[in-house]
Structures are given as C-alpha cells and as structure tokens.
Amino acid sequence: MARKIDKIFIHCSATPEGRDVKTETIKSWHVKGNGWSDIGYHLVIELDGAVKEGRPMHRSGAGVRGHNAHSIHVCYIGGMDKDKKAKDTRTDAQRLSLDKVIENLKMDHPTATIHGHNEFAAKACPSFDVQKDTAHRNRKRRRQARQRQRPNQRRRNERDVDHYKDEHQNDFVVC
C-alpha cells in the first residue's frame, strides 16, 4: 500500500560549506552512529547537484519526529559555514536540483506542503527559509508561464483578427 504523502521536508547535512560529503557517508552516520536501519532521508542532493536515492520512498523516513509516516525527506549537503554556524550553502547546482526534485515530488503528491525541518523542531536545518524560498520559486514559475503564454496569445489574437478580416472584408467601406 502506498504511503499518503502530505509533507515534503527539506534538510541540510549540517556540514561545513564545500565539504564534499557523500550519501554513503550520511547513511553510515545514521546506521552506525544512530543505530537506524537506513539513512533517514529519501533523497540527498550532493554538492555537484547530483540527486542520490537514500531510503526507499515506500518506507517512512527518519527526519522529523512525529511527521515521518506521511512525509518525504530531502537533504542537501552543507548548511554550515566554516565556523559551523548555520548558513545557506547551496551551490547553484544544488538549487537547480532541489527545484527539480520539489517540482517532481509535487507532481506525484500535489497536495503535499513543503517545509524546512526548522519549522517543526528547534533547529536551524536546513539553514534557509523554505517558505520564503518556495514563494520565490512559485512567483518565478508563474512569471515564466506568463512569458511562455504571451507569444501564443499574440499569435492567437493575430489569427482571430486575420480570420475576422477574411470573413468580413466586404463589410468595410473605405472612404
């Protein structure tokens, strides 16, 4: 039976900026360090933007206590500066990949809401404001959709005018 997904959580690995931590390393932290059965995240976005599978989607994640049964957890590598203070360290490649991941997950789970771990726990994770980022992404997507629509709208309007002129050419009197 498929899980009903109502939330998508964004996490960071809480590692210093530029430190190239791999998905396998996080899995080791979770399995050997925490005693979990698997990595807690369903997807991990590495520094180069590569999206790696973690825990299988059909299994509940281990990312936000009390909210794991009906959620998907996505983690990007980073989230701290060199002094181990919270910082949005996403690379351009990670930002693009995260946008694509969220877009794809929302297609599969259209009613799911997107959240940062910090919205449900006293943590800095994912070291950026997910709601603000999501609102910005939505505005950008709407703007792009309008821009794609405009040329089509112009062509349609031009066709309508040309069609009207063709049908009503004898109705006009030139003085």
MARDREN-918705 format. One line per field, with one value per atom (N, C-alpha, C): atom name; x negated, y, z. Coordinates in Angstrom, 2 decimals. Each point is the difference from the previous one (the first is absolute). Example, Ala and Ser with C-alpha at 12.3 -4.5 7.8 and 13.67 -1.06 7.14 Angstrom:
BEGIN
name: N | CA | C | N | CA | C
east: -13.19 | 0.89 | -0.90 | 0.35 | -0.82 | 0.77
north: -5.69 | 1.19 | 1.20 | 1.05 | 1.19 | 1.09
up: 7.80 | 0.00 | 0.00 | -0.72 | 0.06 | 0.73
This chain:
BEGIN
name: N | CA | C | N | CA | C | N | CA | C | N | CA | C | N | CA | C | N | CA | C | N | CA | C | N | CA | C | N | CA | C | N | CA | C | N | CA | C | N | CA | C | N | CA | C | N | CA | C | N | CA | C | N | CA | C | N | CA | C | N | CA | C | N | CA | C | N | CA | C | N | CA | C | N | CA | C | N | CA | C | N | CA | C | N | CA | C | N | CA | C | N | CA | C | N | CA | C | N | CA | C | N | CA | C | N | CA | C | N | CA | C | N | CA | C | N | CA | C | N | CA | C | N | CA | C | N | CA | C | N | CA | C | N | CA | C | N | CA | C | N | CA | C | N | CA | C | N | CA | C | N | CA | C | N | CA | C | N | CA | C | N | CA | C | N | CA | C | N | CA | C | N | CA | C | N | CA | C | N | CA | C | N | CA | C | N | CA | C | N | CA | C | N | CA | C | N | CA | C | N | CA | C | N | CA | C | N | CA | C | N | CA | C | N | CA | C | N | CA | C | N | CA | C | N | CA | C | N | CA | C | N | CA | C | N | CA | C | N | CA | C | N | CA | C | N | CA | C | N | CA | C | N | CA | C | N | CA | C | N | CA | C | N | CA | C | N | CA | C | N | CA | C | N | CA | C | N | CA | C | N | CA | C | N | CA | C | N | CA | C | N | CA | C | N | CA | C | N | CA | C | N | CA | C | N | CA | C | N | CA | C | N | CA | C | N | CA | C | N | CA | C | N | CA | C | N | CA | C | N | CA | C | N | CA | C | N | CA | C | N | CA | C | N | CA | C | N | CA | C | N | CA | C | N | CA | C | N | CA | C | N | CA | C | N | CA | C | N | CA | C | N | CA | C | N | CA | C | N | CA | C | N | CA | C | N | CA | C | N | CA | C | N | CA | C | N | CA | C | N | CA | C | N | CA | C | N | CA | C | N | CA | C | N | CA | C | N | CA | C | N | CA | C | N | CA | C | N | CA | C | N | CA | C | N | CA | C | N | CA | C | N | CA | C | N | CA | C | N | CA | C | N | CA | C | N | CA | C | N | CA | C | N | CA | C | N | CA | C | N | CA | C | N | CA | C | N | CA | C | N | CA | C | N | CA | C | N | CA | C | N | CA | C | N | CA | C | N | CA | C | N | CA | C | N | CA | C | N | CA | C | N | CA | C | N | CA | C | N | CA | C | N | CA | C | N | CA | C | N | CA | C | N | CA | C | N | CA | C | N | CA | C | N | CA | C | N | CA | C | N | CA | C | N | CA | C | N | CA | C | N | CA | C | N | CA | C | N | CA | C | N | CA | C | N | CA | C | N | CA | C | N | CA | C | N | CA | C | N | CA | C | N | CA | C | N | CA | C | N | CA | C | N | CA | C | N | CA | C | N | CA | C
east: -0.84 | 0.84 | -0.89 | 0.28 | -0.80 | 0.27 | -1.05 | 0.16 | 0.70 | 0.85 | 0.64 | -0.96 | -0.51 | -1.00 | 0.70 | -0.17 | 0.59 | -1.03 | -1.27 | -1.06 | -1.29 | -0.72 | -1.35 | -0.91 | -0.96 | -0.92 | -1.35 | -0.56 | -1.32 | -0.95 | -1.15 | -1.02 | -1.35 | -0.95 | -1.40 | -0.79 | -1.19 | -0.83 | -0.73 | 0.11 | -0.68 | -1.50 | -0.55 | -1.44 | -0.53 | -1.28 | -0.56 | 0.06 | 0.16 | 0.07 | -1.18 | 0.32 | -1.03 | -0.49 | 0.36 | -0.43 | 0.81 | -0.67 | 0.65 | 0.41 | 1.08 | 0.52 | 0.88 | -0.15 | 0.79 | 1.16 | 0.97 | 1.20 | -0.37 | -0.98 | -0.43 | -0.53 | -0.65 | -0.52 | 1.15 | 1.02 | 1.16 | 0.69 | 0.10 | 0.60 | -0.78 | -1.31 | -0.83 | 0.24 | 0.10 | 0.29 | 1.32 | 1.00 | 1.33 | 0.08 | -0.63 | 0.07 | -0.95 | -1.27 | -0.99 | 0.06 | 0.17 | 0.00 | 1.30 | 1.13 | 1.31 | 0.67 | -0.49 | 0.60 | 1.29 | 0.19 | 1.19 | -0.17 | 1.09 | -0.04 | -0.53 | 0.03 | -0.38 | -0.25 | -0.42 | -0.11 | 1.38 | 0.08 | 1.29 | 0.70 | -0.78 | 0.53 | 0.34 | 1.02 | 0.37 | -0.88 | -0.38 | -0.85 | -1.07 | -1.20 | -1.11 | -0.53 | -0.19 | -0.53 | -1.44 | -0.91 | -1.42 | -0.47 | -1.23 | -0.52 | 0.12 | -0.24 | 0.04 | 1.42 | 0.99 | 1.40 | 0.54 | -0.85 | 0.46 | 1.02 | 1.10 | 1.05 | -0.15 | -0.25 | -0.22 | 1.17 | 0.35 | 1.07 | -0.53 | 0.80 | -0.34 | 0.96 | 0.77 | 1.00 | 1.06 | 0.46 | 1.06 | 1.25 | 0.64 | 1.16 | 1.17 | 0.12 | 1.14 | -0.16 | -1.19 | -0.25 | 0.03 | 0.52 | -0.02 | -1.43 | -0.24 | -1.33 | -0.25 | -1.15 | -0.35 | -0.59 | 0.87 | -0.49 | 0.65 | 1.29 | 0.71 | 0.91 | -0.37 | 0.75 | 1.49 | 0.82 | 1.45 | 0.59 | -0.85 | 0.48 | -0.58 | -0.59 | -0.70 | 0.91 | 1.09 | 0.85 | 0.58 | 0.28 | 0.67 | -0.83 | -1.32 | -0.84 | -1.17 | -0.60 | -1.22 | -1.06 | -1.22 | -1.11 | -1.09 | -0.35 | -1.04 | -1.09 | -1.25 | -1.12 | -1.00 | -0.48 | -1.11 | -1.27 | -1.13 | -1.28 | -0.41 | -0.31 | -0.42 | 0.88 | 0.13 | 0.87 | -0.75 | -1.35 | -0.78 | -1.18 | -0.40 | -1.20 | -1.23 | -1.17 | -1.26 | -0.08 | 0.72 | 0.01 | 1.16 | 0.64 | 1.12 | 1.22 | 0.23 | 1.21 | 0.93 | 1.30 | 0.99 | -0.19 | 0.00 | -0.15 | 0.58 | 0.70 | 0.51 | -1.20 | -0.49 | -1.20 | 0.31 | 1.26 | 0.36 | -0.76 | -0.57 | -0.64 | 1.09 | -0.36 | 0.98 | 0.57 | -0.89 | 0.44 | 0.98 | -0.25 | 0.91 | 1.35 | -0.03 | 1.26 | 0.84 | -0.64 | 0.73 | 0.56 | -0.81 | 0.45 | 1.14 | -0.12 | 1.07 | 1.30 | -0.08 | 1.20 | 0.64 | -0.82 | 0.51 | 0.59 | -0.69 | 0.49 | 1.36 | 0.11 | 1.27 | 1.08 | -0.33 | 0.97 | 0.51 | -0.91 | 0.39 | 0.81 | -0.43 | 0.75 | 1.40 | 0.12 | 1.32 | 0.90 | -0.58 | 0.82 | 0.56 | -0.81 | 0.45 | 0.90 | -0.20 | 0.73 | 0.48 | 0.97 | 0.38 | 0.54 | 0.50 | 0.53 | -1.04 | -1.17 | -1.05 | -0.52 | -0.26 | -0.57 | -1.51 | -0.74 | -1.45 | -0.44 | -0.93 | -0.42 | -1.49 | -0.56 | -1.34 | 0.11 | -1.03 | -0.04 | 0.21 | -0.56 | 0.07 | 1.43 | 0.94 | 1.38 | 0.68 | -0.62 | 0.61 | -0.93 | -1.19 | -0.96 | -0.87 | -0.53 | -0.86 | -1.41 | -0.07 | -1.27 | -0.13 | -1.21 | -0.22 | 0.25 | -0.05 | 0.14 | 1.29 | -0.08 | -1.08 | -0.86 | 0.00 | -0.84 | 0.47 | 1.25 | 0.62 | 1.50 | 0.69 | 1.44 | 0.72 | 0.45 | 0.64 | 1.27 | 0.79 | 1.24 | -0.30 | -0.97 | -0.39 | -0.55 | -0.82 | -0.59 | 1.08 | 0.98 | 1.10 | 0.85 | 0.28 | 0.79 | -0.74 | -1.31 | -0.81 | 0.05 | -0.15 | 0.02 | 1.36 | 1.08 | 1.34 | 0.22 | -0.47 | 0.10 | -0.78 | -1.18 | -0.84 | 0.69 | 0.58 | 0.68 | 1.21 | 0.77 | 1.15 | -0.44 | -1.09 | -0.53 | -0.45 | -0.68 | -0.44 | 1.19 | 1.04 | 1.19 | 0.67 | 0.07 | 0.59 | -0.83 | -1.32 | -0.86 | 0.15 | 0.15 | 0.21 | 1.36 | 0.99 | 1.36 | 0.11 | -0.71 | 0.15 | -0.19 | -1.08 | -0.13 | 1.16 | 0.45 | 1.14 | 1.26 | 0.18 | 1.17 | -0.02 | -1.19 | -0.10 | 0.34 | -0.54 | 0.28 | 1.50 | 0.60 | 1.42 | 0.80 | -0.35 | 0.69 | -0.17 | -1.21 | -0.24 | 0.82 | 0.08 | 0.81 | 1.46 | 0.49 | 1.40 | 0.30 | -0.91 | 0.19 | -0.02 | -0.98 | -0.09 | 1.25 | 0.47 | 1.20 | 1.21 | 0.12 | 1.11 | -0.05 | -1.19 | -0.15 | 0.40 | -0.43 | 0.33 | 1.51 | 0.68 | 1.44 | 0.80 | -0.54 | 0.75 | -0.64 | -0.76 | -0.70 | 0.96 | 1.15 | 0.95 | 0.83 | -0.09 | 0.78 | -0.62 | -1.26 | -0.69 | 0.07 | 0.27 | 0.04 | -1.14 | -0.80 | -1.12 | 0.43 | -0.13 | 0.41 | -1.19
north: -1.18 | 1.18 | 1.25 | 0.92 | 1.21 | 0.93 | 0.67 | 0.97 | 1.25 | 0.59 | 1.28 | 1.08 | 0.77 | 1.03 | 1.35 | 0.65 | 1.32 | 1.10 | -0.39 | 0.98 | -0.44 | 0.99 | -0.21 | 0.86 | -0.65 | 0.72 | 0.19 | 1.19 | 0.31 | 0.06 | -0.66 | -0.09 | 0.41 | 0.24 | 0.14 | -1.06 | -0.29 | -1.01 | 0.58 | 1.32 | 0.70 | -0.23 | 0.13 | -0.13 | 1.32 | 0.29 | 1.27 | 0.18 | 1.24 | 0.39 | -0.58 | -0.62 | -0.56 | -1.38 | -0.50 | -1.35 | -1.01 | -0.79 | -0.91 | -1.32 | 0.06 | -1.18 | -0.77 | -1.29 | -0.84 | -0.65 | -0.42 | -0.65 | -1.20 | -0.78 | -1.19 | 0.36 | 1.17 | 0.45 | 0.31 | 0.69 | 0.32 | -1.30 | -0.95 | -1.29 | -0.66 | 0.07 | -0.58 | 0.71 | 1.34 | 0.75 | -0.47 | -0.18 | -0.36 | -1.45 | -0.90 | -1.42 | -0.35 | 0.34 | -0.35 | 0.94 | 1.29 | 0.99 | 0.04 | -0.07 | 0.11 | -1.35 | -1.03 | -1.32 | -0.18 | 0.87 | -0.09 | -1.12 | -0.41 | -1.07 | 0.49 | 1.32 | 0.55 | 1.51 | 0.63 | 1.45 | 0.58 | 1.12 | 0.58 | 0.71 | 0.47 | 0.79 | -0.87 | 0.41 | -0.71 | 0.40 | 1.29 | 0.51 | 0.89 | -0.05 | 0.85 | 0.73 | 1.31 | 0.80 | 0.35 | -0.58 | 0.19 | 1.35 | 0.39 | 1.33 | 0.30 | -1.02 | 0.21 | -0.01 | -0.12 | -0.02 | -1.38 | -1.01 | -1.38 | -0.38 | -0.56 | -0.43 | -1.50 | -0.39 | -1.41 | -0.53 | -1.23 | -0.63 | -0.47 | 0.20 | -0.46 | -1.10 | 0.26 | -0.97 | -0.14 | -1.21 | -0.17 | 0.80 | 0.56 | 0.87 | -0.70 | -1.30 | -0.70 | -0.16 | 0.30 | -0.09 | 1.38 | 0.08 | 1.26 | 0.43 | 1.31 | 0.54 | 0.16 | 0.56 | 0.29 | 1.41 | 0.99 | 1.37 | 0.98 | -0.18 | 0.93 | -0.82 | -0.06 | -0.81 | 0.35 | -1.03 | 0.18 | 0.29 | 0.16 | 0.34 | -0.90 | -1.11 | -0.82 | -0.91 | -0.45 | -0.98 | 0.50 | 1.30 | 0.55 | 1.09 | -0.17 | 1.04 | -0.59 | 0.86 | -0.32 | 0.97 | -0.51 | 0.81 | 0.14 | 1.26 | 0.33 | 0.77 | -0.40 | 0.63 | 0.52 | 1.23 | 0.48 | -0.01 | -0.22 | -0.03 | 1.44 | 0.26 | 1.32 | 0.50 | 1.33 | 0.61 | 0.69 | -0.04 | 0.68 | 0.73 | 1.09 | 0.68 | -0.70 | 0.55 | -0.62 | -0.05 | 0.92 | 0.04 | -0.81 | -0.79 | -0.87 | 0.77 | 1.17 | 0.76 | -0.20 | 0.01 | -0.22 | 1.00 | -0.52 | 0.84 | -0.76 | 0.73 | -0.60 | -0.14 | -1.20 | -0.25 | -0.69 | -0.04 | -0.71 | 0.58 | -0.90 | 0.41 | 0.26 | 0.66 | 0.22 | -1.34 | -0.99 | -1.34 | -0.61 | 0.18 | -0.53 | 0.72 | 1.31 | 0.75 | -0.50 | -0.16 | -0.50 | -1.39 | -0.86 | -1.37 | -0.01 | 0.81 | 0.05 | 0.48 | 1.01 | 0.47 | -1.12 | -0.76 | -1.11 | -1.10 | -0.33 | -1.05 | 0.40 | 1.24 | 0.46 | -0.01 | 0.48 | 0.01 | -1.42 | -0.96 | -1.39 | -0.60 | 0.26 | -0.53 | 0.60 | 1.28 | 0.65 | -0.56 | -0.43 | -0.62 | -1.33 | -0.74 | -1.28 | 0.17 | 1.09 | 0.24 | 1.45 | 0.35 | 1.41 | 0.70 | -0.73 | 0.65 | 0.11 | -0.57 | 0.06 | 1.43 | 0.39 | 1.31 | -0.16 | 1.08 | -0.04 | 0.76 | -0.61 | 0.58 | -0.21 | 0.89 | -0.21 | -0.76 | -0.77 | -0.74 | 0.97 | 1.21 | 1.00 | 0.49 | -0.29 | 0.40 | -0.93 | -1.16 | -1.00 | -0.42 | 0.60 | -0.33 | 1.23 | 0.07 | 1.13 | -0.22 | 0.10 | -0.21 | 1.07 | 0.21 | 0.94 | -0.69 | -1.29 | -0.80 | 0.36 | 0.35 | -0.17 | 1.25 | 0.92 | 1.21 | 1.01 | -0.09 | 1.04 | -0.07 | 1.06 | 0.11 | -0.69 | -1.21 | -0.79 | 0.68 | 0.60 | 0.64 | 1.19 | 0.79 | 1.14 | -0.48 | -1.04 | -0.57 | -0.58 | -0.68 | -0.59 | 1.09 | 1.07 | 1.11 | 0.63 | 0.18 | 0.57 | -0.92 | -1.31 | -0.98 | 0.02 | 0.11 | 0.04 | 1.25 | 1.16 | 1.24 | -0.11 | -0.56 | -0.17 | -0.92 | -1.08 | -0.96 | 0.65 | 0.79 | 0.69 | 1.01 | 0.73 | 0.99 | -0.70 | -1.13 | -0.75 | -0.53 | -0.44 | -0.50 | 1.13 | 1.19 | 1.15 | 0.36 | -0.05 | 0.34 | -1.02 | -1.27 | -1.02 | 0.17 | 0.47 | 0.15 | 1.20 | 1.06 | 1.24 | -0.18 | -0.63 | -0.16 | -0.78 | -1.04 | -0.79 | 0.85 | 0.80 | 0.87 | 1.00 | 0.58 | 0.95 | -0.67 | -1.20 | -0.70 | -0.30 | -0.43 | -0.30 | 1.27 | 1.12 | 1.26 | 0.43 | -0.15 | 0.36 | -0.88 | -1.30 | -0.92 | 0.40 | 0.36 | 0.41 | 1.25 | 0.97 | 1.23 | -0.31 | -0.80 | -0.36 | -0.75 | -0.93 | -0.78 | 0.94 | 0.94 | 0.94 | 0.86 | 0.45 | 0.81 | -0.80 | -1.26 | -0.85 | -0.18 | -0.25 | -0.23 | 1.27 | 1.14 | 1.25 | 1.05 | -0.48 | 0.97 | 0.88 | -0.52 | 0.80 | 0.93 | -0.16 | 0.83 | 1.38 | 0.15 | 1.27 | 0.86 | 1.26 | 0.95 | 0.96 | 0.16 | 0.91 | 1.32 | 1.08 | 1.31 | 0.78
up: 0.00 | 0.00 | 0.00 | -0.88 | -0.11 | 1.18 | 0.42 | 1.09 | -0.52 | 0.82 | -0.32 | 0.46 | -0.95 | 0.30 | 0.13 | 1.16 | 0.17 | 0.26 | 0.20 | 0.21 | -0.69 | -0.47 | -0.54 | 0.85 | 0.67 | 0.88 | -0.67 | 0.17 | -0.50 | 1.19 | -0.15 | 1.05 | -0.59 | 0.89 | -0.40 | 0.77 | -0.47 | 0.67 | 1.21 | 0.20 | 1.11 | -0.07 | -1.21 | -0.22 | -0.56 | 0.23 | -0.45 | -1.52 | -0.39 | -1.41 | -0.78 | -1.12 | -0.89 | 0.38 | 1.16 | 0.40 | -0.81 | -0.78 | -0.94 | 0.68 | 0.74 | 0.68 | -0.97 | -0.03 | -0.90 | 0.74 | -0.76 | 0.54 | 0.86 | -0.45 | 0.74 | 1.39 | 0.10 | 1.29 | 0.96 | -0.50 | 0.85 | 0.42 | -0.92 | 0.35 | 1.14 | -0.08 | 1.06 | 1.33 | -0.02 | 1.23 | 0.60 | -0.84 | 0.49 | 0.47 | -0.76 | 0.34 | 1.14 | -0.17 | 1.03 | 1.21 | -0.26 | 1.08 | 0.79 | -0.70 | 0.66 | 0.24 | -0.66 | 0.15 | -0.79 | -1.02 | -0.83 | -1.03 | -0.61 | -1.00 | -1.35 | -0.24 | -1.30 | 0.16 | -1.06 | -0.02 | 0.25 | 0.66 | 0.34 | -1.14 | -1.00 | -1.11 | -1.21 | -0.72 | -1.22 | -1.17 | -0.03 | -1.07 | 0.60 | -0.60 | 0.43 | -1.24 | 0.13 | -1.10 | 0.34 | -0.76 | 0.26 | -0.54 | 0.31 | -0.36 | -1.49 | -0.83 | -1.46 | -0.56 | 0.88 | -0.42 | -0.28 | 0.08 | -0.23 | 1.08 | -0.43 | 0.91 | 0.21 | 1.24 | 0.34 | 0.81 | -0.28 | 0.77 | 1.34 | 1.02 | 1.34 | 0.39 | 1.02 | 0.45 | -1.09 | -0.27 | -1.02 | 0.34 | -1.02 | 0.19 | 0.69 | -0.17 | 0.60 | 1.51 | 0.52 | 1.45 | 0.63 | 1.19 | 0.75 | 0.23 | -0.13 | 0.25 | 1.49 | 0.32 | 1.39 | 0.00 | -0.09 | -0.12 | 0.95 | 0.30 | 0.88 | 0.91 | 1.25 | 0.97 | -0.03 | -0.11 | -0.01 | -1.37 | -1.02 | -1.34 | -1.09 | 0.36 | -0.98 | -0.83 | 0.56 | -0.68 | -1.32 | -0.07 | -1.19 | -0.66 | 0.01 | -0.58 | -0.77 | -0.80 | -0.75 | 0.47 | 0.16 | 0.52 | -1.05 | -0.28 | -0.99 | 0.73 | -0.18 | 0.67 | -1.02 | 0.20 | -0.83 | 0.85 | -0.63 | 0.70 | 0.31 | 1.26 | 0.42 | 1.13 | 0.07 | 1.00 | 1.13 | -0.03 | 1.03 | -0.63 | 0.64 | -0.48 | 0.59 | -0.26 | 0.47 | 1.53 | 0.66 | 1.47 | 0.59 | -0.84 | 0.39 | 0.49 | -0.60 | 0.25 | -1.19 | 0.26 | -1.05 | -1.14 | -1.22 | -1.20 | -1.18 | -0.85 | -1.24 | -0.94 | -0.12 | -0.81 | -1.32 | -0.39 | -1.23 | -1.20 | -0.77 | -1.25 | -1.03 | -1.10 | -1.06 | -0.48 | -0.13 | -0.45 | 1.00 | 1.29 | 1.02 | -0.04 | -0.22 | -0.09 | -1.17 | -1.15 | -1.17 | 0.25 | 0.57 | 0.27 | 1.01 | 1.05 | 0.99 | -0.63 | -0.86 | -0.70 | -0.80 | -0.73 | -0.83 | 0.88 | 1.07 | 0.91 | 0.56 | 0.48 | 0.56 | -1.08 | -1.18 | -1.11 | -0.29 | -0.06 | -0.28 | 1.15 | 1.23 | 1.14 | 0.07 | -0.31 | 0.01 | -1.10 | -1.12 | -1.05 | 0.51 | 0.75 | 0.55 | 1.23 | 0.73 | 1.24 | 0.02 | -0.84 | -0.18 | 1.25 | 0.96 | 1.20 | 1.11 | -0.21 | 1.02 | 0.14 | 1.23 | 0.28 | 0.22 | -0.23 | 0.09 | 1.25 | 0.74 | 1.28 | 0.23 | 0.78 | 0.53 | 1.31 | 0.31 | 1.27 | 1.17 | -0.14 | 1.08 | 0.29 | -0.86 | 0.26 | 1.02 | 0.24 | 0.88 | 1.13 | 0.07 | 1.05 | 0.27 | 1.19 | 0.38 | -0.57 | -1.32 | -0.72 | -1.08 | -0.48 | -1.10 | -1.35 | -0.03 | -1.22 | -0.75 | -1.24 | -0.98 | -0.22 | 0.93 | -0.05 | -1.05 | -0.41 | -0.81 | 0.24 | -0.38 | 0.20 | -1.16 | 0.23 | -1.06 | -0.51 | 0.89 | -0.44 | -0.92 | 0.35 | -0.83 | -1.34 | 0.05 | -1.21 | -0.91 | 0.60 | -0.76 | -0.65 | 0.75 | -0.55 | -1.18 | 0.14 | -1.09 | -1.23 | 0.24 | -1.10 | -0.70 | 0.77 | -0.59 | -0.83 | 0.51 | -0.78 | -1.30 | 0.07 | -1.19 | -1.01 | 0.49 | -0.88 | -0.69 | 0.75 | -0.58 | -1.06 | 0.30 | -0.96 | -1.28 | 0.13 | -1.18 | -0.79 | 0.68 | -0.68 | -0.78 | 0.59 | -0.71 | -1.22 | 0.13 | -1.13 | -1.13 | 0.37 | -1.03 | -0.67 | 0.77 | -0.51 | -0.94 | 0.27 | -0.77 | -1.49 | -0.48 | -1.46 | -0.60 | 0.67 | -0.49 | -0.02 | 1.05 | 0.07 | -1.15 | -0.28 | -1.11 | -1.33 | -0.21 | -1.26 | -0.12 | 1.11 | -0.02 | -0.31 | 0.63 | -0.26 | -1.45 | -0.54 | -1.40 | -0.93 | 0.30 | -0.83 | 0.05 | 1.20 | 0.15 | -0.83 | 0.05 | -0.77 | -1.49 | -0.44 | -1.42 | -0.45 | 0.83 | -0.33 | -0.11 | 0.94 | -0.01 | -1.28 | -0.34 | -1.21 | -1.24 | -0.06 | -1.16 | -0.13 | 1.14 | -0.04 | -0.26 | 0.38 | -0.07 | -0.93 | -0.96 | -0.86 | -0.80 | -0.33 | -0.78 | 0.88 | 1.32 | 0.91 | 0.20 | -0.40 | 0.22 | -1.22 | 0.22 | -1.09 | 0.20 | -1.04 | 0.08 | -0.60 | 0.72 | -0.48 | -0.53
